[in-house]
């Protein structure tokens, strides 16, 4: 899927009411928390954030939403806790990142809706930690089934 198709899919999946706040730092709860690899996906996340914000979504991204000299780890945990959705940008670097894994685990523990978004091709089988969560019987699929059953 090309980047335009990926952005369209993210926009469709993450539809939520428009936020009235214009200041990123002033927002307490975001529609979307983005977990990604700074090593490779900064430009992709910037483009994705712009598309989502143009559609009225509030987006939380670490580079823009953590004040200088803040304790970054508690800020990230708070942002995940207060966000409606966690968008996990998948690529080899994010799959290998301990930080992304910690964010993912925190989102799972909080029973957040996780939207996996493939930015770069990977071999899921080669990454047992995440692969076991994305297959049809994994945690993400179980979470989706629980959400459907609650409706």
N, C-alpha and C positions, 0 to 999 in steps of 0.2 A: 504494500500500500504506500503510495506517495505521501509526501508531507501534507499536501492539500487534503487528501482523503483522511489522513490521520487527524488533522485539525478539525475537519468536519465531524468525524466520529466523536471526538472529545466534546465538541460543542453540543452535539445531540445527546450524549450520555449525561452530561453534567448540567442540563437545563435546571435552573432554579430561579426563584424570584430575584429581581434586581435589588442591589444594595443601594441605599441612599447616600452612603458615605463616599466622599471623593478623596480623602486622605488615606493612603495605605497604612500608615502608622496608627491612625486613629481607629481603625477597625478592630473590633474585639473578635468577631467570628467571621471566618471566610467561608465562601461556598466551596472553595477548592484549596487544599494543601498540596503542593507539588514536591514530590520526592524524586530526585534526579542526580546524575553525576555532573558535578561542576567541571570535571576533567574534560568532558566531551560535549555535553548537552546544553550548555548555557545559552547559545544562540537559539536552539530549538525551543527551549523553555521560554525564552523571551518572546518568540513568535507565537507560541501557544498561549501564553498569558495575554498577549495583545488581542488575539482572536476571542478568547473567553471574556475578557473585560469589555470588548466591543459589543458582546452579546449580553452585557449586564451582570456578569459573574464577578464576584470578588475573589481574587487569587492571592494566596500567600506563598511567597518565594523567599527563601532565606536571605539571599543577597539584598533584597529590597526591604524586608520587614523585620530585621533584627537591628536594633539601634547599636551604634558603635559602643564598645566597652560593655555591652550586655553579656550576661552569662548565656551563651548561645544554646546549650543543650536544654535547659529548662524552657527557653523560649520556643524551641522546636517542639518539645513535648506538649506545651500549652497550645501551640498552634494546631497540632494534630487533634488534640482533645476538643478544641473549639471549632474545628472545621467540619463542614457537613460531609465532605468527600475527600479522599486521598487519591491523588492521581500519581501512579507510580510509573515513571518514564523508564522503560526497559531498554537496556543496551548492555554490552559486555562490561562496561565500567560500573554501571549501577548495580548489576548483579554481583560484581566482585566487591563492592563497597560495604565495609562494615557499618558505616553511617546509614546508608540506605537500608541495610538489613535491620538496623535498630529502629529506624522510622517505620518500616514495614511491620515489625513485630509489635511496636507500640500501637499502631493502627489496628492490627488484628486483636490485640488485647482489649481495645476499646470498642470492638465490634463495629468499626467504621466501614462505610462502603468504600471499597478499593477498586479503582478503575485502572487496570493495567494497560499501558499505552506503549506499543512497540515502536521505538524510535530507530533501532538498529537491530538487524537480525542476530539471533543468538541460537545456540543449540541448547534448548531447555534441558535435555537429558544430561548435559555436561554440568549443569548447576543444580545438584540434587536439592539444595535448600529451597530454592524458589520453585523448581520444577515440580516438586511434590505438592506445592500449594496451588499451582495453576492447572494441573490435570483435572479431568472430570470428577474425580473423587476427592480432590484436594480441598484445602481450607477456603479458597476463594469460591469454588463451586458450592461448597456447603453453606457458606455465608449467603450466597445468592439464593439458594433454595430456602433458607430460613427467612430471608426478606420476602420472597414471594409468598410463603406460607402465612406471613403476618398480615398480608393484605386482605 
